[in-house]
């Protein structure tokens, strides 16, 4: 006997489901998300100071307010493995009408990597298929700066 009632991968999926429920707190006021900068500020507050890359999903309502968030993955100092299924599983469980994907670069450099561009394209395509659009994909640096990279502002989403 392994000592687990469920496999470690099943525990990970359970943890993501629980987190998606916890962070959608109806007692907290929704945060207006009128620009990439406002979304980046929310992302920086949540993951900007972390020492490892962390993938964040901001759940967006039909009124374009941020109604919650979930962590889709964590990695090392230079990469984080994220699958579109993990991102959209959180969004669907939270009842999001759209999402904003964000992740941090602990180095502070906000220029996206080729992997970041590839993942953003996959997220955009997946969102089109399931009807939960990707509004933006944002890279934030450390919490001390105000720099960020927005795929939407650079015309790389919705084109």
N, C-alpha and C positions, 0 to 999 in steps of 0.2 A: 504494500500500500504506500502511495506517495505522500500521504499526509495532507492532501488537499481534497476538499469536497468538490472544488471546481479547479480548472486549470488556471495558471497565472494570466493567460490571455483573456479568459472569461472574467477574471477579477478586474482587469483593466477596463473591459467594456462596462462592467457594473459600476466602477468608479466614475466613468464618464457620464453614465446615465444619472447617477446621484448628483454629481456636480452640476449638471444642466438644470436639475430641479432646484437645487439650493440657490443658485445665483439668479434665478428669476423670481425675485422677491416683490410681490405685489404691493407691499407696504412702502417700498422705496419709490420716490418719484422717478419717472422716466427722464432720461437725459436727451436733450435735443441734439440732433446730429445733422446740422445744416451744412457742414463743410468737412473736407478731409482733415483740416487742421483740428477741428473739434474732436473728430474720431481719433486722431493721433494723440491728442492730449489725454483722452480716456485710456488709450492703449499704453501710453508712457506711464501713466499713474499706476496701472496694473502690472506691467511687465518690464518697464524701462530699466529698473535697477537690478534686475536679476542677472546672475553670473553665468547662466546657461541660456541658450536659445529656447524660447518658449513660444508656442503657437497659440494665439488667442482668437476666439471667434466672438464678435460682438453681434448680439441678436437685435435685429431692427424690426420695428413695427411698421404697419402700413402707413402710419403718420410720420415715419422717418425719425422715430425716437429710439434710442438704445434702451432696450427693456431687460437686458441681462447679458451675461457673458459665460463662456466656458473655455477651458484649456483643452486644446486638441492634441497637444504633444509637447514634450520637453526633450531637450537633447544636451549636447555638450556646448563648448564655447564657440564652435564654428559651424554647427549644423543641427538640424532637428528634422527627424523623419515624420512627415505628415501625409496622410492619405485623404483624398476628398471624402471618402466614406465616413471617416472619423469626424470631419468638420461638419458634414451635413447631418450626421446622426444627432449631434448636439443641437443643431439648429431646428431640426424637425421635432425633437423631444421638447424643446423650449417653445415651440409654436411660433417661430420667427417667420416674418413675411419676406425678409431679405437678410443678408449678412454683410458684415465687413470683416475681412480676415486681416489679422495683424501679427507680426512677430518682431522680436527684438534682435538686434545685432549687438552682443555684449562688447564688441570692439569699438562701438560708437559710430562706425562707418555705416551710413544708411543706404548707400548704393546697393541695389539688389544684385544678387548673383544670378548666373544662368539657371540654377536650380529654382530660385525664387520666381523667375519669369515663367519657367515651365509649370511649376505648381499653380501659379496664378491662372494660367491658361486652362489648366485642368479644372480648377475650381469654378471658373467662369462657365465652362462647358457643362459641368455637372449641374450647376445652378440653373442653367437654361433647361436642362432635361427635366429636373424635378420641380421647377417653378418657384424656386427660392433664389432670386438673383444675387450675385456677388456685386455689391455696390462699389467696393474699393478693396485693394490689398495694400497694406501699409507696412513699411519697415521703420521701426523707431530705434534710436541709439540709446545711450545711457540716459538716466533720468535728469542729468544736469543740463543737457543741451536742449534746444528747441527744434533741432533738425529732424526731419522725417522724409520719407520718400513715399509718394502716393502714386500708384499705378493709374488711377483715374485722372489725376491732374496731369500726368504725362501722356494721356491719350491711349493707354494700353489696356483699358477696360471699356467695353461697350462700343468698340470700333469694328 
